[in-house]
Amino acid sequence: MNYKLTRNLWIISGVLFFITCIINIFSKRTFALILLDIVVVILSFINAYIQHKKIYQNKDKE
């Protein structure tokens, strides 16, 4: 599996959801929608970190 591509896609999705969260805050959306966006942003960056760890684990094995 291409861990670098997966990591980069998680980072991109995290940034895009963060931008969406900021837009939702300024457009006065409901708190639940903003909270959901924040949770998705956090999970996206956590998954990017997990993929980053897998990249370095595979480098150590080589």
MMTF fields as JSON, N, C-alpha, C and O atoms, coordinates in Angstrom:
{
  "mmtfVersion": "1.0.0",
  "mmtfProducer": "UNKNOWN",
  "numBonds": 247,
  "numAtoms": 248,
  "numGroups": 62,
  "numChains": 1,
  "numModels": 1,
  "chainsPerModel": [1],
  "groupsPerChain": [62],
  "chainIdList": ["A"],
  "bondAtomList": [4, 2, 8, 6, 12, 10, 16, 14, 20, 18, 24, 22, 28, 26, 32, 30, 36, 34, 40, 38, 44, 42, 48, 46, 52, 50, 56, 54, 60, 58, 64, 62, 68, 66, 72, 70, 76, 74, 80, 78, 84, 82, 88, 86, 92, 90, 96, 94, 100, 98, 104, 102, 108, 106, 112, 110, 116, 114, 120, 118, 124, 122, 128, 126, 132, 130, 136, 134, 140, 138, 144, 142, 148, 146, 152, 150, 156, 154, 160, 158, 164, 162, 168, 166, 172, 170, 176, 174, 180, 178, 184, 182, 188, 186, 192, 190, 196, 194, 200, 198, 204, 202, 208, 206, 212, 210, 216, 214, 220, 218, 224, 222, 228, 226, 232, 230, 236, 234, 240, 238, 244, 242],
  "bondOrderList": [1, 1, 1, 1, 1, 1, 1, 1, 1, 1, 1, 1, 1, 1, 1, 1, 1, 1, 1, 1, 1, 1, 1, 1, 1, 1, 1, 1, 1, 1, 1, 1, 1, 1, 1, 1, 1, 1, 1, 1, 1, 1, 1, 1, 1, 1, 1, 1, 1, 1, 1, 1, 1, 1, 1, 1, 1, 1, 1, 1, 1],
  "groupList": [{"groupName": "MET", "atomNameList": ["N", "CA", "C", "O"], "elementList": ["N", "C", "C", "O"], "formalChargeList": [0, 0, 0, 0], "bondAtomList": [1, 0, 2, 1, 3, 2], "bondOrderList": [1, 1, 2], "singleLetterCode": "M", "chemCompType": "L-PEPTIDE LINKING"}, {"groupName": "ASN", "atomNameList": ["N", "CA", "C", "O"], "elementList": ["N", "C", "C", "O"], "formalChargeList": [0, 0, 0, 0], "bondAtomList": [1, 0, 2, 1, 3, 2], "bondOrderList": [1, 1, 2], "singleLetterCode": "N", "chemCompType": "L-PEPTIDE LINKING"}, {"groupName": "TYR", "atomNameList": ["N", "CA", "C", "O"], "elementList": ["N", "C", "C", "O"], "formalChargeList": [0, 0, 0, 0], "bondAtomList": [1, 0, 2, 1, 3, 2], "bondOrderList": [1, 1, 2], "singleLetterCode": "Y", "chemCompType": "L-PEPTIDE LINKING"}, {"groupName": "LYS", "atomNameList": ["N", "CA", "C", "O"], "elementList": ["N", "C", "C", "O"], "formalChargeList": [0, 0, 0, 0], "bondAtomList": [1, 0, 2, 1, 3, 2], "bondOrderList": [1, 1, 2], "singleLetterCode": "K", "chemCompType": "L-PEPTIDE LINKING"}, {"groupName": "LEU", "atomNameList": ["N", "CA", "C", "O"], "elementList": ["N", "C", "C", "O"], "formalChargeList": [0, 0, 0, 0], "bondAtomList": [1, 0, 2, 1, 3, 2], "bondOrderList": [1, 1, 2], "singleLetterCode": "L", "chemCompType": "L-PEPTIDE LINKING"}, {"groupName": "THR", "atomNameList": ["N", "CA", "C", "O"], "elementList": ["N", "C", "C", "O"], "formalChargeList": [0, 0, 0, 0], "bondAtomList": [1, 0, 2, 1, 3, 2], "bondOrderList": [1, 1, 2], "singleLetterCode": "T", "chemCompType": "L-PEPTIDE LINKING"}, {"groupName": "ARG", "atomNameList": ["N", "CA", "C", "O"], "elementList": ["N", "C", "C", "O"], "formalChargeList": [0, 0, 0, 0], "bondAtomList": [1, 0, 2, 1, 3, 2], "bondOrderList": [1, 1, 2], "singleLetterCode": "R", "chemCompType": "L-PEPTIDE LINKING"}, {"groupName": "TRP", "atomNameList": ["N", "CA", "C", "O"], "elementList": ["N", "C", "C", "O"], "formalChargeList": [0, 0, 0, 0], "bondAtomList": [1, 0, 2, 1, 3, 2], "bondOrderList": [1, 1, 2], "singleLetterCode": "W", "chemCompType": "L-PEPTIDE LINKING"}, {"groupName": "ILE", "atomNameList": ["N", "CA", "C", "O"], "elementList": ["N", "C", "C", "O"], "formalChargeList": [0, 0, 0, 0], "bondAtomList": [1, 0, 2, 1, 3, 2], "bondOrderList": [1, 1, 2], "singleLetterCode": "I", "chemCompType": "L-PEPTIDE LINKING"}, {"groupName": "SER", "atomNameList": ["N", "CA", "C", "O"], "elementList": ["N", "C", "C", "O"], "formalChargeList": [0, 0, 0, 0], "bondAtomList": [1, 0, 2, 1, 3, 2], "bondOrderList": [1, 1, 2], "singleLetterCode": "S", "chemCompType": "L-PEPTIDE LINKING"}, {"groupName": "GLY", "atomNameList": ["N", "CA", "C", "O"], "elementList": ["N", "C", "C", "O"], "formalChargeList": [0, 0, 0, 0], "bondAtomList": [1, 0, 2, 1, 3, 2], "bondOrderList": [1, 1, 2], "singleLetterCode": "G", "chemCompType": "PEPTIDE LINKING"}, {"groupName": "VAL", "atomNameList": ["N", "CA", "C", "O"], "elementList": ["N", "C", "C", "O"], "formalChargeList": [0, 0, 0, 0], "bondAtomList": [1, 0, 2, 1, 3, 2], "bondOrderList": [1, 1, 2], "singleLetterCode": "V", "chemCompType": "L-PEPTIDE LINKING"}, {"groupName": "PHE", "atomNameList": ["N", "CA", "C", "O"], "elementList": ["N", "C", "C", "O"], "formalChargeList": [0, 0, 0, 0], "bondAtomList": [1, 0, 2, 1, 3, 2], "bondOrderList": [1, 1, 2], "singleLetterCode": "F", "chemCompType": "L-PEPTIDE LINKING"}, {"groupName": "CYS", "atomNameList": ["N", "CA", "C", "O"], "elementList": ["N", "C", "C", "O"], "formalChargeList": [0, 0, 0, 0], "bondAtomList": [1, 0, 2, 1, 3, 2], "bondOrderList": [1, 1, 2], "singleLetterCode": "C", "chemCompType": "L-PEPTIDE LINKING"}, {"groupName": "ALA", "atomNameList": ["N", "CA", "C", "O"], "elementList": ["N", "C", "C", "O"], "formalChargeList": [0, 0, 0, 0], "bondAtomList": [1, 0, 2, 1, 3, 2], "bondOrderList": [1, 1, 2], "singleLetterCode": "A", "chemCompType": "L-PEPTIDE LINKING"}, {"groupName": "ASP", "atomNameList": ["N", "CA", "C", "O"], "elementList": ["N", "C", "C", "O"], "formalChargeList": [0, 0, 0, 0], "bondAtomList": [1, 0, 2, 1, 3, 2], "bondOrderList": [1, 1, 2], "singleLetterCode": "D", "chemCompType": "L-PEPTIDE LINKING"}, {"groupName": "GLN", "atomNameList": ["N", "CA", "C", "O"], "elementList": ["N", "C", "C", "O"], "formalChargeList": [0, 0, 0, 0], "bondAtomList": [1, 0, 2, 1, 3, 2], "bondOrderList": [1, 1, 2], "singleLetterCode": "Q", "chemCompType": "L-PEPTIDE LINKING"}, {"groupName": "HIS", "atomNameList": ["N", "CA", "C", "O"], "elementList": ["N", "C", "C", "O"], "formalChargeList": [0, 0, 0, 0], "bondAtomList": [1, 0, 2, 1, 3, 2], "bondOrderList": [1, 1, 2], "singleLetterCode": "H", "chemCompType": "L-PEPTIDE LINKING"}, {"groupName": "GLU", "atomNameList": ["N", "CA", "C", "O"], "elementList": ["N", "C", "C", "O"], "formalChargeList": [0, 0, 0, 0], "bondAtomList": [1, 0, 2, 1, 3, 2], "bondOrderList": [1, 1, 2], "singleLetterCode": "E", "chemCompType": "L-PEPTIDE LINKING"}],
  "groupTypeList": [0, 1, 2, 3, 4, 5, 6, 1, 4, 7, 8, 8, 9, 10, 11, 4, 12, 12, 8, 5, 13, 8, 8, 1, 8, 12, 9, 3, 6, 5, 12, 14, 4, 8, 4, 4, 15, 8, 11, 11, 11, 8, 4, 9, 12, 8, 1, 14, 2, 8, 16, 17, 3, 3, 8, 2, 16, 1, 3, 15, 3, 18],
  "groupIdList": [1, 2, 3, 4, 5, 6, 7, 8, 9, 10, 11, 12, 13, 14, 15, 16, 17, 18, 19, 20, 21, 22, 23, 24, 25, 26, 27, 28, 29, 30, 31, 32, 33, 34, 35, 36, 37, 38, 39, 40, 41, 42, 43, 44, 45, 46, 47, 48, 49, 50, 51, 52, 53, 54, 55, 56, 57, 58, 59, 60, 61, 62],
  "secStructList": [7, 7, 2, 2, 2, 2, 2, 2, 2, 2, 2, 2, 2, 2, 2, 2, 2, 2, 2, 2, 2, 2, 2, 2, 2, 2, 6, 6, 7, 7, 2, 2, 2, 2, 2, 2, 2, 2, 2, 2, 2, 2, 2, 2, 2, 2, 2, 2, 2, 2, 2, 2, 2, 2, 2, 2, 2, 2, 2, 2, 2, 7],
  "xCoordList": [0.84, 0.0, 0.888, 1.958, 0.44, 1.201, 0.851, -0.114, 1.648, 1.354, 1.554, 0.849, 2.507, 2.741, 1.54, 1.133, 0.98, -0.195, -1.374, -2.101, -1.554, -2.643, -2.482, -3.442, -1.242, -0.979, -1.287, -1.93, -0.828, -1.046, -2.529, -2.985, -3.277, -4.716, -5.424, -6.355, -4.995, -5.582, -5.267, -6.113, -4.048, -3.685, -4.533, -5.041, -4.685, -5.501, -6.945, -7.558, -7.487, -8.875, -9.008, -10.011, -8.016, -8.052, -8.045, -8.783, -7.21, -7.148, -8.462, -8.963, -9.019, -10.275, -11.434, -12.273, -11.486, -12.535, -12.322, -13.293, -11.071, -10.795, -11.298, -11.881, -11.071, -11.586, -13.114, -13.725, -13.722, -15.178, -15.673, -16.706, -14.942, -15.31, -15.271, -16.175, -14.244, -14.139, -15.285, -15.874, -15.597, -16.714, -18.022, -18.851, -18.212, -19.439, -19.537, -20.635, -18.41, -18.429, -18.869, -19.691, -18.321, -18.658, -20.043, -20.63, -20.569, -21.917, -22.985, -24.156, -22.558, -23.463, -24.296, -25.517, -23.61, -24.283, -24.543, -24.121, -25.232, -25.557, -24.296, -23.315, -24.356, -23.218, -22.893, -21.723, -23.911, -23.69, -22.892, -22.016, -23.18, -22.451, -20.999, -20.092, -20.785, -19.419, -18.657, -17.491, -19.305, -18.67, -18.324, -17.253, -19.212, -18.947, -17.747, -16.916, -17.649, -16.499, -15.198, -14.178, -15.236, -14.035, -13.6, -12.407, -14.555, -14.237, -13.617, -12.654, -14.15, -13.612, -12.198, -11.334, -11.958, -10.614, -9.622, -8.539, -9.984, -9.096, -8.823, -7.677, -9.861, -9.674, -8.837, -8.063, -8.983, -8.182, -6.702, -5.866, -6.377, -4.973, -4.427, -3.24, -5.267, -4.829, -4.507, -3.496, -5.358, -5.085, -3.834, -3.086, -3.597, -2.369, -1.149, -0.132, -1.248, -0.143, 0.09, 1.234, -0.983, -0.849, -0.162, 0.71, -0.549, 0.092, 1.56, 2.406, 1.868, 3.247, 4.087, 5.231, 3.51, 4.219, 4.472, 5.534, 3.505, 3.681, 4.79, 5.517, 4.924, 5.992, 7.346, 8.223, 7.525, 8.812, 9.041, 10.193, 7.998, 8.172, 8.648, 9.484, 8.128, 8.562, 9.981, 10.708, 10.393, 11.772, 12.749, 13.848, 12.357, 13.233, 13.41, 14.465, 12.406, 12.485, 13.386, 13.922, 13.552, 14.364, 15.83, 16.638],
  "yCoordList": [-1.177, 0.0, 1.244, 1.257, 2.264, 3.497, 4.394, 5.157, 4.288, 5.016, 6.518, 7.304, 6.929, 8.367, 9.033, 10.125, 8.381, 8.933, 9.003, 9.995, 7.953, 7.923, 9.029, 9.718, 9.194, 10.26, 11.628, 12.458, 11.859, 13.159, 13.431, 14.566, 12.401, 12.586, 12.906, 13.712, 12.283, 12.595, 14.027, 14.709, 14.495, 15.878, 16.847, 17.833, 16.569, 17.433, 17.465, 18.531, 16.3, 16.283, 17.022, 17.698, 16.903, 17.635, 19.137, 19.866, 19.601, 21.036, 21.518, 22.579, 20.747, 21.156, 21.171, 22.071, 20.189, 20.202, 21.346, 21.887, 21.72, 22.864, 24.155, 25.002, 24.301, 25.471, 25.484, 26.535, 24.319, 24.217, 24.604, 25.26, 24.201, 24.543, 26.053, 26.617, 26.704, 28.163, 28.848, 29.802, 28.365, 28.937, 28.755, 29.664, 27.585, 27.336, 28.231, 28.634, 28.544, 29.437, 30.835, 31.457, 31.329, 32.685, 32.782, 33.863, 31.671, 31.716, 31.346, 31.163, 31.242, 31.017, 29.747, 29.762, 28.655, 27.353, 26.849, 27.464, 25.738, 25.178, 24.649, 24.293, 24.611, 24.148, 22.69, 22.308, 21.88, 20.459, 20.279, 19.416, 21.07, 20.974, 21.405, 20.78, 22.466, 22.928, 21.889, 21.614, 21.313, 20.284, 19.055, 18.472, 18.666, 17.535, 17.815, 16.932, 19.02, 19.385, 19.326, 18.858, 19.798, 19.768, 18.335, 18.032, 17.454, 16.04, 15.419, 14.658, 15.729, 15.184, 15.702, 14.952, 16.972, 17.539, 16.813, 16.431, 16.624, 15.952, 14.52, 14.071, 13.8, 12.415, 12.329, 11.386, 13.289, 13.291, 13.438, 12.729, 14.362, 14.551, 13.386, 13.073, 12.746, 11.549, 10.432, 9.746, 10.248, 9.228, 9.558, 8.653, 10.827, 11.221, 10.88, 10.428, 11.092, 10.754, 9.241, 8.787, 8.473, 7.011, 6.54, 5.673, 7.103, 6.736, 7.151, 6.435, 8.296, 8.768, 7.791, 7.497, 7.293, 6.306, 5.021, 4.414, 4.597, 3.388, 3.565, 2.618, 4.77, 5.04, 4.828, 4.182, 5.365, 5.233, 3.838, 3.422, 3.104, 1.713, 0.874, -0.013, 1.142, 0.402, 0.776, -0.068, 2.022, 2.424, 1.726, 1.358, 1.541, 0.868, -0.603, -1.172, -1.23, -2.645, -2.883, -3.977, -1.86, -2.03, -1.938, -2.06],
  "zCoordList": [0.0, 0.0, 0.0, 0.61, -0.677, -0.768, 0.424, 0.378, 1.487, 2.716, 2.558, 3.192, 1.722, 1.537, 0.874, 1.271, -0.126, -0.793, 0.174, 0.208, 0.952, 1.925, 2.956, 3.3, 3.45, 4.421, 3.83, 4.473, 2.611, 1.976, 1.741, 1.886, 1.381, 1.184, 2.498, 2.516, 3.601, 4.905, 5.306, 5.884, 5.004, 5.324, 4.511, 5.045, 3.224, 2.364, 2.853, 2.916, 3.198, 3.674, 5.003, 5.231, 5.88, 7.14, 6.932, 7.596, 6.008, 5.719, 5.114, 5.483, 4.191, 3.56, 4.551, 4.509, 5.434, 6.454, 7.448, 7.978, 7.708, 8.572, 7.934, 8.61, 6.636, 5.916, 5.963, 6.157, 5.785, 5.872, 7.263, 7.399, 8.279, 9.654, 9.858, 10.474, 9.354, 9.478, 8.741, 9.25, 7.549, 6.789, 7.549, 7.587, 8.154, 8.922, 10.152, 10.538, 10.765, 11.927, 11.508, 12.18, 10.394, 9.958, 9.327, 9.29, 8.833, 8.26, 9.29, 8.955, 10.547, 11.681, 11.528, 11.68, 11.227, 11.168, 12.581, 13.56, 12.67, 13.981, 14.66, 14.008, 15.976, 16.762, 16.46, 16.437, 16.23, 15.942, 14.653, 14.586, 13.646, 12.383, 12.553, 12.004, 13.31, 13.568, 14.375, 14.091, 15.373, 16.193, 15.357, 15.524, 14.472, 13.595, 12.692, 12.48, 12.163, 11.334, 12.128, 11.623, 13.366, 14.204, 14.472, 14.442, 14.732, 14.969, 13.724, 13.829, 12.554, 11.307, 11.06, 10.605, 11.356, 11.197, 12.098, 11.653, 13.349, 14.299, 13.861, 13.892, 13.453, 13.016, 11.743, 11.576, 10.857, 9.631, 9.954, 9.393, 10.861, 11.21, 12.034, 11.942, 12.83, 13.552, 12.563, 12.71, 11.561, 10.552, 9.745, 9.375, 9.471, 8.774, 9.621, 9.095, 10.929, 11.822, 11.863, 11.877, 11.882, 11.883, 10.605, 10.652, 9.475, 8.212, 8.212, 7.674, 8.809, 8.902, 9.728, 9.38, 10.819, 11.642, 10.86, 10.998, 10.04, 9.236, 8.21, 7.912, 7.668, 6.699, 7.358, 6.782, 8.562, 9.232, 9.783, 9.914, 10.109, 10.521, 9.349, 9.52, 8.167, 6.987, 6.586, 6.063, 6.816, 6.515, 7.444, 7.029, 8.705, 9.662, 9.324, 9.603, 8.731, 8.375, 7.171, 6.998, 6.342, 5.126, 5.399, 4.479]
}
